[in-house]
Amino acid sequence: MANLKNGLMQINAQDLRVWELITNVPQVGNIWSYVCMVLNIFLPGTGTMLCACIGDANMNKTQIGVGIV
C-alpha cells in the first residue's frame, strides 16, 4: 500500500473494475457449494457456471464467462 501512496505503482481504473468483476463470486447454500465443487473436479468450469446461475438474486454473467474459459 505504501507504494500506491508514493506513486510507484499505479493501478488503472479499468484494472480495478476487472478485479471487482472476477472477485465478485456469487454465494450459494451449503449443499450447492459441494455440488459445484464436485462438478468443477470432474468437469472444470461447470460448477462455476451453475453457481453463477443459482447464486444470489441475479445471474452473474462474468462468472459464466469465467466458467466457459
N, CA, C and O atoms as a Tripos MOL2 file, in Angstrom:
@<TRIPOS>MOLECULE
protein
  276   275    69     0     0
PROTEIN
NO_CHARGES

@<TRIPOS>ATOM
      1 N           0.8110   -1.1930    0.0000 N.3       1 MET1
      2 CA          0.0000    0.0000    0.0000 C.3       1 MET1
      3 C           0.8560    1.2590    0.0000 C.2       1 MET1
      4 O           0.4610    2.2820   -0.5580 O.2       1 MET1
      5 N           2.0210    1.1850    0.6230 N.am      2 ALA2
      6 CA          2.8880    2.3570    0.6570 C.3       2 ALA2
      7 C           3.3160    2.7350   -0.7530 C.2       2 ALA2
      8 O           3.4590    3.9150   -1.0700 O.2       2 ALA2
      9 N           3.5210    1.7250   -1.5990 N.am      3 ASN3
     10 CA          3.9150    2.0120   -2.9760 C.3       3 ASN3
     11 C           2.8150    2.7350   -3.7350 C.2       3 ASN3
     12 O           3.1030    3.5700   -4.5920 O.2       3 ASN3
     13 N           1.5800    2.4320   -3.4390 N.am      4 LEU4
     14 CA          0.4730    3.1180   -4.0940 C.3       4 LEU4
     15 C           0.4230    4.5820   -3.7020 C.2       4 LEU4
     16 O           0.1370    5.4420   -4.5350 O.2       4 LEU4
     17 N           0.7000    4.8690   -2.4440 N.am      5 LYS5
     18 CA          0.6680    6.2500   -1.9700 C.3       5 LYS5
     19 C           1.8150    7.0570   -2.5530 C.2       5 LYS5
     20 O           1.6620    8.2500   -2.8190 O.2       5 LYS5
     21 N           2.9640    6.4200   -2.7560 N.am      6 ASN6
     22 CA          4.1260    7.1170   -3.2950 C.3       6 ASN6
     23 C           4.0700    7.2660   -4.8050 C.2       6 ASN6
     24 O           4.8790    7.9940   -5.3810 O.2       6 ASN6
     25 N           3.1490    6.6020   -5.4460 N.am      7 GLY7
     26 CA          3.0080    6.6990   -6.8810 C.3       7 GLY7
     27 C           3.9370    5.7770   -7.6460 C.2       7 GLY7
     28 O           4.0690    5.9110   -8.8630 O.2       7 GLY7
     29 N           4.5820    4.8460   -6.9660 N.am      8 LEU8
     30 CA          5.4760    3.9180   -7.6410 C.3       8 LEU8
     31 C           4.7040    2.8860   -8.4460 C.2       8 LEU8
     32 O           5.1880    2.3770   -9.4570 O.2       8 LEU8
     33 N           3.5260    2.5910   -7.9950 N.am      9 MET9
     34 CA          2.6960    1.6170   -8.6920 C.3       9 MET9
     35 C           1.3140    2.2190   -8.8910 C.2       9 MET9
     36 O           0.6130    2.5330   -7.9290 O.2       9 MET9
     37 N           0.9390    2.3730  -10.1380 N.am     10 GLN10
     38 CA         -0.3550    2.9630  -10.4270 C.3      10 GLN10
     39 C          -1.2790    1.8760  -10.9700 C.2      10 GLN10
     40 O          -0.8880    1.0710  -11.8160 O.2      10 GLN10
     41 N          -2.4960    1.8690  -10.4720 N.am     11 ILE11
     42 CA         -3.4920    0.8990  -10.9170 C.3      11 ILE11
     43 C          -4.5530    1.6340  -11.7130 C.2      11 ILE11
     44 O          -5.1370    2.6170  -11.2560 O.2      11 ILE11
     45 N          -4.7790    1.1410  -12.8920 N.am     12 ASN12
     46 CA         -5.7410    1.7270  -13.7980 C.3      12 ASN12
     47 C          -7.1600    1.4690  -13.2850 C.2      12 ASN12
     48 O          -7.4070    0.4530  -12.6350 O.2      12 ASN12
     49 N          -8.0800    2.3690  -13.5680 N.am     13 ALA13
     50 CA         -9.4750    2.1970  -13.1550 C.3      13 ALA13
     51 C         -10.1040    0.9870  -13.8310 C.2      13 ALA13
     52 O         -10.9480    0.3170  -13.2360 O.2      13 ALA13
     53 N          -9.7060    0.7000  -15.0660 N.am     14 GLN14
     54 CA        -10.2310   -0.4770  -15.7670 C.3      14 GLN14
     55 C          -9.7420   -1.7580  -15.1090 C.2      14 GLN14
     56 O         -10.4860   -2.7350  -15.0230 O.2      14 GLN14
     57 N          -8.4900   -1.7620  -14.6430 N.am     15 ASP15
     58 CA         -7.9670   -2.9330  -13.9510 C.3      15 ASP15
     59 C          -8.7300   -3.1880  -12.6560 C.2      15 ASP15
     60 O          -9.0060   -4.3360  -12.3080 O.2      15 ASP15
     61 N          -9.0670   -2.1220  -11.9480 N.am     16 LEU16
     62 CA         -9.8570   -2.2710  -10.7190 C.3      16 LEU16
     63 C         -11.2420   -2.8330  -11.0230 C.2      16 LEU16
     64 O         -11.7570   -3.6650  -10.2760 O.2      16 LEU16
     65 N         -11.8390   -2.3810  -12.1140 N.am     17 ARG17
     66 CA        -13.1710   -2.8680  -12.4950 C.3      17 ARG17
     67 C         -13.1270   -4.3580  -12.8420 C.2      17 ARG17
     68 O         -14.0110   -5.1140  -12.4400 O.2      17 ARG17
     69 N         -12.1010   -4.7820  -13.5880 N.am     18 VAL18
     70 CA        -11.9640   -6.2000  -13.9310 C.3      18 VAL18
     71 C         -11.7540   -7.0200  -12.6670 C.2      18 VAL18
     72 O         -12.3270   -8.1010  -12.5280 O.2      18 VAL18
     73 N         -10.9380   -6.5180  -11.7410 N.am     19 TRP19
     74 CA        -10.7070   -7.2240  -10.4810 C.3      19 TRP19
     75 C         -12.0100   -7.3880   -9.7020 C.2      19 TRP19
     76 O         -12.2600   -8.4510   -9.1340 O.2      19 TRP19
     77 N         -12.8370   -6.3500   -9.6700 N.am     20 GLU20
     78 CA        -14.1270   -6.4270   -8.9770 C.3      20 GLU20
     79 C         -15.0390   -7.4660   -9.6330 C.2      20 GLU20
     80 O         -15.7220   -8.2150   -8.9350 O.2      20 GLU20
     81 N         -15.0570   -7.5150  -10.9540 N.am     21 LEU21
     82 CA        -15.9100   -8.4740  -11.6550 C.3      21 LEU21
     83 C         -15.4770   -9.9110  -11.3990 C.2      21 LEU21
     84 O         -16.3180  -10.7890  -11.2030 O.2      21 LEU21
     85 N         -14.1750  -10.1540  -11.3990 N.am     22 ILE22
     86 CA        -13.6670  -11.5060  -11.2200 C.3      22 ILE22
     87 C         -13.8330  -11.9790   -9.7800 C.2      22 ILE22
     88 O         -14.1250  -13.1510   -9.5440 O.2      22 ILE22
     89 N         -13.6510  -11.0850   -8.8230 N.am     23 THR23
     90 CA        -13.7300  -11.4920   -7.4160 C.3      23 THR23
     91 C         -15.1460  -11.4350   -6.8540 C.2      23 THR23
     92 O         -15.3640  -11.8030   -5.7000 O.2      23 THR23
     93 N         -16.1080  -10.9810   -7.6470 N.am     24 ASN24
     94 CA        -17.4960  -10.9420   -7.2070 C.3      24 ASN24
     95 C         -18.1090  -12.3330   -7.4050 C.2      24 ASN24
     96 O         -18.7860  -12.5950   -8.4000 O.2      24 ASN24
     97 N         -17.8580  -13.2020   -6.4460 N.am     25 VAL25
     98 CA        -18.2920  -14.5920   -6.5410 C.3      25 VAL25
     99 C         -19.6690  -14.7230   -5.9020 C.2      25 VAL25
    100 O         -19.8670  -14.2820   -4.7700 O.2      25 VAL25
    101 N         -20.6230  -15.3230   -6.6110 N.am     26 PRO26
    102 CA        -21.9600  -15.4870   -6.0380 C.3      26 PRO26
    103 C         -21.9410  -16.4630   -4.8620 C.2      26 PRO26
    104 O         -21.1680  -17.4210   -4.8470 O.2      26 PRO26
    105 N         -22.8000  -16.2060   -3.8860 N.am     27 GLN27
    106 CA        -22.8860  -17.0750   -2.7170 C.3      27 GLN27
    107 C         -24.0580  -18.0350   -2.8900 C.2      27 GLN27
    108 O         -25.1550  -17.6440   -3.2900 O.2      27 GLN27
    109 N         -23.7920  -19.3060   -2.5760 N.am     28 VAL28
    110 CA        -24.8160  -20.3350   -2.6820 C.3      28 VAL28
    111 C         -24.9490  -21.0350   -1.3360 C.2      28 VAL28
    112 O         -24.1230  -20.8590   -0.4410 O.2      28 VAL28
    113 N         -26.0050  -21.8300   -1.2140 N.am     29 GLY29
    114 CA        -26.2250  -22.5890    0.0150 C.3      29 GLY29
    115 C         -25.1750  -23.6760    0.2050 C.2      29 GLY29
    116 O         -24.4000  -23.9650   -0.7060 O.2      29 GLY29
    117 N         -25.1530  -24.2610    1.3610 N.am     30 ASN30
    118 CA        -24.1360  -25.2300    1.7400 C.3      30 ASN30
    119 C         -24.0950  -26.4350    0.8090 C.2      30 ASN30
    120 O         -23.0180  -26.8130    0.3490 O.2      30 ASN30
    121 N         -25.2340  -27.0460    0.5210 N.am     31 ILE31
    122 CA        -25.2400  -28.2470   -0.3160 C.3      31 ILE31
    123 C         -24.8410  -27.9150   -1.7470 C.2      31 ILE31
    124 O         -24.1500  -28.7020   -2.3930 O.2      31 ILE31
    125 N         -25.2670  -26.7560   -2.2500 N.am     32 TRP32
    126 CA        -24.9210  -26.3660   -3.6140 C.3      32 TRP32
    127 C         -23.4290  -26.0990   -3.7630 C.2      32 TRP32
    128 O         -22.8620  -26.3250   -4.8320 O.2      32 TRP32
    129 N         -22.7950  -25.6250   -2.7080 N.am     33 SER33
    130 CA        -21.3510  -25.3870   -2.8020 C.3      33 SER33
    131 C         -20.6060  -26.7010   -3.0070 C.2      33 SER33
    132 O         -19.6260  -26.7460   -3.7510 O.2      33 SER33
    133 N         -21.0590  -27.7670   -2.3570 N.am     34 TYR34
    134 CA        -20.4240  -29.0750   -2.5530 C.3      34 TYR34
    135 C         -20.7110  -29.6430   -3.9400 C.2      34 TYR34
    136 O         -19.8430  -30.2580   -4.5590 O.2      34 TYR34
    137 N         -21.9280  -29.4330   -4.4190 N.am     35 VAL35
    138 CA        -22.2770  -29.8950   -5.7630 C.3      35 VAL35
    139 C         -21.4000  -29.1870   -6.7960 C.2      35 VAL35
    140 O         -20.8800  -29.8250   -7.7110 O.2      35 VAL35
    141 N         -21.2370  -27.8790   -6.6520 N.am     36 CYS36
    142 CA        -20.4000  -27.1150   -7.5820 C.3      36 CYS36
    143 C         -18.9400  -27.5500   -7.4920 C.2      36 CYS36
    144 O         -18.2480  -27.6060   -8.5090 O.2      36 CYS36
    145 N         -18.4680  -27.8570   -6.2930 N.am     37 MET37
    146 CA        -17.0910  -28.3140   -6.1210 C.3      37 MET37
    147 C         -16.8700  -29.6350   -6.8570 C.2      37 MET37
    148 O         -15.8790  -29.7870   -7.5710 O.2      37 MET37
    149 N         -17.7840  -30.5870   -6.6890 N.am     38 VAL38
    150 CA        -17.6490  -31.8920   -7.3490 C.3      38 VAL38
    151 C         -17.7160  -31.7310   -8.8660 C.2      38 VAL38
    152 O         -16.9570  -32.3710   -9.5940 O.2      38 VAL38
    153 N         -18.6180  -30.8820   -9.3400 N.am     39 LEU39
    154 CA        -18.7060  -30.6350  -10.7800 C.3      39 LEU39
    155 C         -17.4100  -30.0360  -11.3140 C.2      39 LEU39
    156 O         -16.9520  -30.4120  -12.3930 O.2      39 LEU39
    157 N         -16.8190  -29.1120  -10.5700 N.am     40 ASN40
    158 CA        -15.5660  -28.4950  -11.0130 C.3      40 ASN40
    159 C         -14.4150  -29.4920  -11.0200 C.2      40 ASN40
    160 O         -13.4750  -29.3350  -11.7980 O.2      40 ASN40
    161 N         -14.4680  -30.5040  -10.1790 N.am     41 ILE41
    162 CA        -13.4100  -31.5190  -10.1730 C.3      41 ILE41
    163 C         -13.5050  -32.3780  -11.4250 C.2      41 ILE41
    164 O         -12.4960  -32.6390  -12.0800 O.2      41 ILE41
    165 N         -14.7180  -32.8210  -11.7620 N.am     42 PHE42
    166 CA        -14.8810  -33.7410  -12.8790 C.3      42 PHE42
    167 C         -15.0740  -33.0450  -14.2260 C.2      42 PHE42
    168 O         -14.6060  -33.5440  -15.2500 O.2      42 PHE42
    169 N         -15.7450  -31.9170  -14.2360 N.am     43 LEU43
    170 CA        -15.9570  -31.1310  -15.4630 C.3      43 LEU43
    171 C         -15.6220  -29.6640  -15.1540 C.2      43 LEU43
    172 O         -16.5060  -28.8800  -14.8100 O.2      43 LEU43
    173 N         -14.3490  -29.3050  -15.2790 N.am     44 PRO44
    174 CA        -13.9310  -27.9430  -14.8930 C.3      44 PRO44
    175 C         -14.7600  -26.8510  -15.5600 C.2      44 PRO44
    176 O         -14.9710  -26.8620  -16.7730 O.2      44 PRO44
    177 N         -15.2180  -25.9220  -14.7540 N.am     45 GLY45
    178 CA        -16.0000  -24.7850  -15.2370 C.3      45 GLY45
    179 C         -17.4950  -24.9560  -15.0960 C.2      45 GLY45
    180 O         -18.2160  -23.9620  -15.0000 O.2      45 GLY45
    181 N         -17.9860  -26.1860  -15.0800 N.am     46 THR46
    182 CA        -19.4350  -26.3760  -14.9980 C.3      46 THR46
    183 C         -19.9750  -25.9690  -13.6300 C.2      46 THR46
    184 O         -21.0710  -25.4170  -13.5340 O.2      46 THR46
    185 N         -19.2230  -26.2370  -12.5890 N.am     47 GLY47
    186 CA        -19.6500  -25.8230  -11.2500 C.3      47 GLY47
    187 C         -19.6850  -24.3140  -11.1200 C.2      47 GLY47
    188 O         -20.5660  -23.7640  -10.4590 O.2      47 GLY47
    189 N         -18.7350  -23.6440  -11.7450 N.am     48 THR48
    190 CA        -18.6930  -22.1800  -11.7140 C.3      48 THR48
    191 C         -19.8990  -21.5990  -12.4320 C.2      48 THR48
    192 O         -20.5140  -20.6440  -11.9570 O.2      48 THR48
    193 N         -20.2340  -22.1790  -13.5800 N.am     49 MET49
    194 CA        -21.3980  -21.6880  -14.3270 C.3      49 MET49
    195 C         -22.6980  -21.9660  -13.5820 C.2      49 MET49
    196 O         -23.5990  -21.1270  -13.5760 O.2      49 MET49
    197 N         -22.8040  -23.1430  -12.9520 N.am     50 LEU50
    198 CA        -24.0000  -23.4650  -12.1750 C.3      50 LEU50
    199 C         -24.1330  -22.5140  -10.9880 C.2      50 LEU50
    200 O         -25.2240  -22.0240  -10.6940 O.2      50 LEU50
    201 N         -23.0310  -22.2620  -10.3200 N.am     51 CYS51
    202 CA        -23.0340  -21.3470   -9.1730 C.3      51 CYS51
    203 C         -23.4590  -19.9410   -9.6020 C.2      51 CYS51
    204 O         -24.1700  -19.2500   -8.8720 O.2      51 CYS51
    205 N         -23.0200  -19.5280  -10.7860 N.am     52 ALA52
    206 CA        -23.3940  -18.2060  -11.2890 C.3      52 ALA52
    207 C         -24.8940  -18.1170  -11.5540 C.2      52 ALA52
    208 O         -25.4930  -17.0530  -11.3940 O.2      52 ALA52
    209 N         -25.4990  -19.2260  -11.9570 N.am     53 CYS53
    210 CA        -26.9330  -19.2200  -12.2700 C.3      53 CYS53
    211 C         -27.8120  -19.3040  -11.0280 C.2      53 CYS53
    212 O         -28.8660  -18.6690  -10.9760 O.2      53 CYS53
    213 N         -27.3920  -20.0840  -10.0200 N.am     54 ILE54
    214 CA        -28.2590  -20.2780   -8.8570 C.3      54 ILE54
    215 C         -27.8930  -19.3930   -7.6720 C.2      54 ILE54
    216 O         -28.6600  -19.3120   -6.7120 O.2      54 ILE54
    217 N         -26.7620  -18.7400   -7.7140 N.am     55 GLY55
    218 CA        -26.3170  -17.9310   -6.5830 C.3      55 GLY55
    219 C         -26.9400  -16.5570   -6.5570 C.2      55 GLY55
    220 O         -27.2920  -16.0020   -7.5980 O.2      55 GLY55
    221 N         -27.0760  -16.0050   -5.3530 N.am     56 ASP56
    222 CA        -27.5850  -14.6590   -5.1220 C.3      56 ASP56
    223 C         -28.9190  -14.4220   -5.8170 C.2      56 ASP56
    224 O         -29.6370  -15.3700   -6.1330 O.2      56 ASP56
    225 N         -29.2450  -13.1650   -6.0510 N.am     57 ALA57
    226 CA        -30.5280  -12.8210   -6.6530 C.3      57 ALA57
    227 C         -30.4660  -12.8080   -8.1780 C.2      57 ALA57
    228 O         -31.4120  -13.2330   -8.8410 O.2      57 ALA57
    229 N         -29.3680  -12.3270   -8.7310 N.am     58 ASN58
    230 CA        -29.2410  -12.1980  -10.1850 C.3      58 ASN58
    231 C         -28.1960  -13.1650  -10.7290 C.2      58 ASN58
    232 O         -27.3060  -13.6150  -10.0080 O.2      58 ASN58
    233 N         -28.3240  -13.4730  -12.0150 N.am     59 MET59
    234 CA        -27.3410  -14.3270  -12.6670 C.3      59 MET59
    235 C         -26.0720  -13.5070  -12.9120 C.2      59 MET59
    236 O         -26.1430  -12.3850  -13.4130 O.2      59 MET59
    237 N         -24.9140  -14.0680  -12.5590 N.am     60 ASN60
    238 CA        -23.6470  -13.3890  -12.6910 C.3      60 ASN60
    239 C         -23.0070  -13.7710  -14.0310 C.2      60 ASN60
    240 O         -22.4290  -14.8490  -14.1660 O.2      60 ASN60
    241 N         -23.1180  -12.8760  -15.0180 N.am     61 LYS61
    242 CA        -22.6380  -13.1820  -16.3650 C.3      61 LYS61
    243 C         -21.1180  -13.2940  -16.4280 C.2      61 LYS61
    244 O         -20.5900  -14.0500  -17.2440 O.2      61 LYS61
    245 N         -20.4160  -12.5620  -15.5880 N.am     62 THR62
    246 CA        -18.9620  -12.6320  -15.5880 C.3      62 THR62
    247 C         -18.4770  -14.0030  -15.1670 C.2      62 THR62
    248 O         -17.5530  -14.5500  -15.7690 O.2      62 THR62
    249 N         -19.0900  -14.5610  -14.1400 N.am     63 GLN63
    250 CA        -18.6890  -15.8830  -13.6740 C.3      63 GLN63
    251 C         -19.0480  -16.9690  -14.6940 C.2      63 GLN63
    252 O         -18.3580  -17.9850  -14.7760 O.2      63 GLN63
    253 N         -20.1050  -16.7700  -15.4630 N.am     64 ILE64
    254 CA        -20.4180  -17.7250  -16.5320 C.3      64 ILE64
    255 C         -19.3080  -17.6850  -17.5740 C.2      64 ILE64
    256 O         -18.8830  -18.7280  -18.0720 O.2      64 ILE64
    257 N         -18.8420  -16.4970  -17.9000 N.am     65 GLY65
    258 CA        -17.7210  -16.3670  -18.8370 C.3      65 GLY65
    259 C         -16.4570  -17.0130  -18.3060 C.2      65 GLY65
    260 O         -15.7250  -17.6560  -19.0580 O.2      65 GLY65
    261 N         -16.1940  -16.8490  -17.0210 N.am     66 VAL66
    262 CA        -15.0280  -17.4920  -16.3980 C.3      66 VAL66
    263 C         -15.1760  -18.9980  -16.4710 C.2      66 VAL66
    264 O         -14.2000  -19.7000  -16.7380 O.2      66 VAL66
    265 N         -16.3700  -19.5060  -16.2410 N.am     67 GLY67
    266 CA        -16.6010  -20.9500  -16.3240 C.3      67 GLY67
    267 C         -16.4000  -21.4920  -17.7230 C.2      67 GLY67
    268 O         -15.9040  -22.6060  -17.8890 O.2      67 GLY67
    269 N         -16.7760  -20.7270  -18.7300 N.am     68 ILE68
    270 CA        -16.5920  -21.1520  -20.1100 C.3      68 ILE68
    271 C         -15.1130  -21.1940  -20.4740 C.2      68 ILE68
    272 O         -14.6540  -22.1100  -21.1560 O.2      68 ILE68
    273 N         -14.3860  -20.2050  -20.0140 N.am     69 VAL69
    274 CA        -12.9410  -20.1650  -20.3130 C.3      69 VAL69
    275 C         -12.2540  -21.3070  -19.6110 C.2      69 VAL69
    276 O         -11.0380  -21.4600  -19.7260 O.2      69 VAL69
@<TRIPOS>BOND
     1     1     2 1
     2     2     3 1
     3     3     4 2
     4     3     5 am
     5     5     6 1
     6     6     7 1
     7     7     8 2
     8     7     9 am
     9     9    10 1
    10    10    11 1
    11    11    12 2
    12    11    13 am
    13    13    14 1
    14    14    15 1
    15    15    16 2
    16    15    17 am
    17    17    18 1
    18    18    19 1
    19    19    20 2
    20    19    21 am
    21    21    22 1
    22    22    23 1
    23    23    24 2
    24    23    25 am
    25    25    26 1
    26    26    27 1
    27    27    28 2
    28    27    29 am
    29    29    30 1
    30    30    31 1
    31    31    32 2
    32    31    33 am
    33    33    34 1
    34    34    35 1
    35    35    36 2
    36    35    37 am
    37    37    38 1
    38    38    39 1
    39    39    40 2
    40    39    41 am
    41    41    42 1
    42    42    43 1
    43    43    44 2
    44    43    45 am
    45    45    46 1
    46    46    47 1
    47    47    48 2
    48    47    49 am
    49    49    50 1
    50    50    51 1
    51    51    52 2
    52    51    53 am
    53    53    54 1
    54    54    55 1
    55    55    56 2
    56    55    57 am
    57    57    58 1
    58    58    59 1
    59    59    60 2
    60    59    61 am
    61    61    62 1
    62    62    63 1
    63    63    64 2
    64    63    65 am
    65    65    66 1
    66    66    67 1
    67    67    68 2
    68    67    69 am
    69    69    70 1
    70    70    71 1
    71    71    72 2
    72    71    73 am
    73    73    74 1
    74    74    75 1
    75    75    76 2
    76    75    77 am
    77    77    78 1
    78    78    79 1
    79    79    80 2
    80    79    81 am
    81    81    82 1
    82    82    83 1
    83    83    84 2
    84    83    85 am
    85    85    86 1
    86    86    87 1
    87    87    88 2
    88    87    89 am
    89    89    90 1
    90    90    91 1
    91    91    92 2
    92    91    93 am
    93    93    94 1
    94    94    95 1
    95    95    96 2
    96    95    97 am
    97    97    98 1
    98    98    99 1
    99    99   100 2
   100    99   101 am
   101   101   102 1
   102   102   103 1
   103   103   104 2
   104   103   105 am
   105   105   106 1
   106   106   107 1
   107   107   108 2
   108   107   109 am
   109   109   110 1
   110   110   111 1
   111   111   112 2
   112   111   113 am
   113   113   114 1
   114   114   115 1
   115   115   116 2
   116   115   117 am
   117   117   118 1
   118   118   119 1
   119   119   120 2
   120   119   121 am
   121   121   122 1
   122   122   123 1
   123   123   124 2
   124   123   125 am
   125   125   126 1
   126   126   127 1
   127   127   128 2
   128   127   129 am
   129   129   130 1
   130   130   131 1
   131   131   132 2
   132   131   133 am
   133   133   134 1
   134   134   135 1
   135   135   136 2
   136   135   137 am
   137   137   138 1
   138   138   139 1
   139   139   140 2
   140   139   141 am
   141   141   142 1
   142   142   143 1
   143   143   144 2
   144   143   145 am
   145   145   146 1
   146   146   147 1
   147   147   148 2
   148   147   149 am
   149   149   150 1
   150   150   151 1
   151   151   152 2
   152   151   153 am
   153   153   154 1
   154   154   155 1
   155   155   156 2
   156   155   157 am
   157   157   158 1
   158   158   159 1
   159   159   160 2
   160   159   161 am
   161   161   162 1
   162   162   163 1
   163   163   164 2
   164   163   165 am
   165   165   166 1
   166   166   167 1
   167   167   168 2
   168   167   169 am
   169   169   170 1
   170   170   171 1
   171   171   172 2
   172   171   173 am
   173   173   174 1
   174   174   175 1
   175   175   176 2
   176   175   177 am
   177   177   178 1
   178   178   179 1
   179   179   180 2
   180   179   181 am
   181   181   182 1
   182   182   183 1
   183   183   184 2
   184   183   185 am
   185   185   186 1
   186   186   187 1
   187   187   188 2
   188   187   189 am
   189   189   190 1
   190   190   191 1
   191   191   192 2
   192   191   193 am
   193   193   194 1
   194   194   195 1
   195   195   196 2
   196   195   197 am
   197   197   198 1
   198   198   199 1
   199   199   200 2
   200   199   201 am
   201   201   202 1
   202   202   203 1
   203   203   204 2
   204   203   205 am
   205   205   206 1
   206   206   207 1
   207   207   208 2
   208   207   209 am
   209   209   210 1
   210   210   211 1
   211   211   212 2
   212   211   213 am
   213   213   214 1
   214   214   215 1
   215   215   216 2
   216   215   217 am
   217   217   218 1
   218   218   219 1
   219   219   220 2
   220   219   221 am
   221   221   222 1
   222   222   223 1
   223   223   224 2
   224   223   225 am
   225   225   226 1
   226   226   227 1
   227   227   228 2
   228   227   229 am
   229   229   230 1
   230   230   231 1
   231   231   232 2
   232   231   233 am
   233   233   234 1
   234   234   235 1
   235   235   236 2
   236   235   237 am
   237   237   238 1
   238   238   239 1
   239   239   240 2
   240   239   241 am
   241   241   242 1
   242   242   243 1
   243   243   244 2
   244   243   245 am
   245   245   246 1
   246   246   247 1
   247   247   248 2
   248   247   249 am
   249   249   250 1
   250   250   251 1
   251   251   252 2
   252   251   253 am
   253   253   254 1
   254   254   255 1
   255   255   256 2
   256   255   257 am
   257   257   258 1
   258   258   259 1
   259   259   260 2
   260   259   261 am
   261   261   262 1
   262   262   263 1
   263   263   264 2
   264   263   265 am
   265   265   266 1
   266   266   267 1
   267   267   268 2
   268   267   269 am
   269   269   270 1
   270   270   271 1
   271   271   272 2
   272   271   273 am
   273   273   274 1
   274   274   275 1
   275   275   276 2
@<TRIPOS>SUBSTRUCTURE
     1 MET1         2 RESIDUE 1 A MET
     2 ALA2         6 RESIDUE 1 A ALA
     3 ASN3        10 RESIDUE 1 A ASN
     4 LEU4        14 RESIDUE 1 A LEU
     5 LYS5        18 RESIDUE 1 A LYS
     6 ASN6        22 RESIDUE 1 A ASN
     7 GLY7        26 RESIDUE 1 A GLY
     8 LEU8        30 RESIDUE 1 A LEU
     9 MET9        34 RESIDUE 1 A MET
    10 GLN10       38 RESIDUE 1 A GLN
    11 ILE11       42 RESIDUE 1 A ILE
    12 ASN12       46 RESIDUE 1 A ASN
    13 ALA13       50 RESIDUE 1 A ALA
    14 GLN14       54 RESIDUE 1 A GLN
    15 ASP15       58 RESIDUE 1 A ASP
    16 LEU16       62 RESIDUE 1 A LEU
    17 ARG17       66 RESIDUE 1 A ARG
    18 VAL18       70 RESIDUE 1 A VAL
    19 TRP19       74 RESIDUE 1 A TRP
    20 GLU20       78 RESIDUE 1 A GLU
    21 LEU21       82 RESIDUE 1 A LEU
    22 ILE22       86 RESIDUE 1 A ILE
    23 THR23       90 RESIDUE 1 A THR
    24 ASN24       94 RESIDUE 1 A ASN
    25 VAL25       98 RESIDUE 1 A VAL
    26 PRO26      102 RESIDUE 1 A PRO
    27 GLN27      106 RESIDUE 1 A GLN
    28 VAL28      110 RESIDUE 1 A VAL
    29 GLY29      114 RESIDUE 1 A GLY
    30 ASN30      118 RESIDUE 1 A ASN
    31 ILE31      122 RESIDUE 1 A ILE
    32 TRP32      126 RESIDUE 1 A TRP
    33 SER33      130 RESIDUE 1 A SER
    34 TYR34      134 RESIDUE 1 A TYR
    35 VAL35      138 RESIDUE 1 A VAL
    36 CYS36      142 RESIDUE 1 A CYS
    37 MET37      146 RESIDUE 1 A MET
    38 VAL38      150 RESIDUE 1 A VAL
    39 LEU39      154 RESIDUE 1 A LEU
    40 ASN40      158 RESIDUE 1 A ASN
    41 ILE41      162 RESIDUE 1 A ILE
    42 PHE42      166 RESIDUE 1 A PHE
    43 LEU43      170 RESIDUE 1 A LEU
    44 PRO44      174 RESIDUE 1 A PRO
    45 GLY45      178 RESIDUE 1 A GLY
    46 THR46      182 RESIDUE 1 A THR
    47 GLY47      186 RESIDUE 1 A GLY
    48 THR48      190 RESIDUE 1 A THR
    49 MET49      194 RESIDUE 1 A MET
    50 LEU50      198 RESIDUE 1 A LEU
    51 CYS51      202 RESIDUE 1 A CYS
    52 ALA52      206 RESIDUE 1 A ALA
    53 CYS53      210 RESIDUE 1 A CYS
    54 ILE54      214 RESIDUE 1 A ILE
    55 GLY55      218 RESIDUE 1 A GLY
    56 ASP56      222 RESIDUE 1 A ASP
    57 ALA57      226 RESIDUE 1 A ALA
    58 ASN58      230 RESIDUE 1 A ASN
    59 MET59      234 RESIDUE 1 A MET
    60 ASN60      238 RESIDUE 1 A ASN
    61 LYS61      242 RESIDUE 1 A LYS
    62 THR62      246 RESIDUE 1 A THR
    63 GLN63      250 RESIDUE 1 A GLN
    64 ILE64      254 RESIDUE 1 A ILE
    65 GLY65      258 RESIDUE 1 A GLY
    66 VAL66      262 RESIDUE 1 A VAL
    67 GLY67      266 RESIDUE 1 A GLY
    68 ILE68      270 RESIDUE 1 A ILE
    69 VAL69      274 RESIDUE 1 A VAL
